[in-house]
Amino acid sequence: MPSTAVDPVPVPAEPGPAEPRGTGGLAWRFLVVGGLAFIVDVTCYNLARQVLETGPLTSKTLAFVVSATFAFAGNRQWTFEGRQQRRLATAYLLFFAVNLAGLAVNLVPLAITSYALGWTSAVAENVSANLVGVALATLFRYWAYGRWVFPPKVTVPPREDARTVAS
C-alpha cells in the first residue's frame, strides 16, 4: 500500500499565563488601554484645535499619531503580551496600517459633521470625532489587531509519518 502522510494542521495554542483566557479578558485589557489612549487622544485633539488653532482634521490626525503610539506600547506590552510577538518594526508598521484604516473610519463622522452639516462647535466636533468616530474605529481595531498585528500563537503538532508496510 502507498504511504499516507498528513501535514500537521496549525491549532491555536492555549493562552499562556500572560494572556487572559477567553475573549472577555482580552477585550477588558484592550478597553483599558484604549480608554487611556482615548484620554490622550481627546486631550491632544483639543490642545491642537483650541490652543494651536489647527483645523479639525489636522487636529484629529495629530491626536491620532500621539494616541496610537501610546496604544501600541500598551497593547504590545500588556493586552496582547502572551501572543505571537513580531519584530518591533514589523508590528509597529502593521499597527499603524490598521490604525490608518481606523483613522479613516474615525474621520468620516467628523467630516460629515464639520463639512456636510456645517456643525463646527466644539461640542458637535467632539461628539462626532470622539464619541461616534472613536466607537466605530474601536470595533474595527479590536478585530484587526487580534487578526493581523498580534495574532494568536499557533502550535503545529509533531508530524507523524504514517507508513504502511506491505506484508
Secondary structure as the mmCIF struct_conf table of DSSP 4:
data_model
#
loop_
_struct_conf.conf_type_id
_struct_conf.id
_struct_conf.beg_label_comp_id
_struct_conf.beg_label_asym_id
_struct_conf.beg_label_seq_id
_struct_conf.end_label_comp_id
_struct_conf.end_label_asym_id
_struct_conf.end_label_seq_id
STRN STRN1 THR A 4 ALA A 5
HELX_LH_PP_P HELX_LH_PP_P1 ASP A 7 PRO A 10
STRN STRN2 VAL A 11 PRO A 12
HELX_LH_PP_P HELX_LH_PP_P2 ALA A 13 PRO A 15
TURN_TY1_P TURN_TY1_P1 PRO A 17 ALA A 18
BEND BEND1 GLU A 19 GLU A 19
HELX_LH_PP_P HELX_LH_PP_P3 PRO A 20 PRO A 20
BEND BEND2 ARG A 21 ARG A 21
HELX_RH_AL_P HELX_RH_AL_P1 GLY A 22 ASN A 46
HELX_RH_PI_P HELX_RH_PI_P1 LEU A 47 VAL A 51
BEND BEND3 LEU A 52 LEU A 52
HELX_RH_AL_P HELX_RH_AL_P2 PRO A 56 GLY A 74
HELX_RH_PI_P HELX_RH_PI_P2 ASN A 75 THR A 79
TURN_TY1_P TURN_TY1_P2 PHE A 80 GLY A 82
BEND BEND4 ARG A 83 ARG A 83
HELX_RH_AL_P HELX_RH_AL_P3 LEU A 88 ALA A 111
HELX_RH_PI_P HELX_RH_PI_P3 ILE A 112 ALA A 116
BEND BEND5 LEU A 117 LEU A 117
BEND BEND6 SER A 121 SER A 121
HELX_RH_AL_P HELX_RH_AL_P4 ALA A 122 VAL A 127
HELX_RH_PI_P HELX_RH_PI_P4 SER A 128 GLY A 133
HELX_RH_AL_P HELX_RH_AL_P5 VAL A 134 ALA A 144
HELX_RH_PI_P HELX_RH_PI_P5 TYR A 145 VAL A 149
BEND BEND7 PHE A 150 PHE A 150
HELX_LH_PP_P HELX_LH_PP_P4 PRO A 151 LYS A 153
STRN STRN3 VAL A 154 THR A 155
HELX_LH_PP_P HELX_LH_PP_P5 PRO A 157 ARG A 159
STRN STRN4 ASP A 161 ALA A 162
#
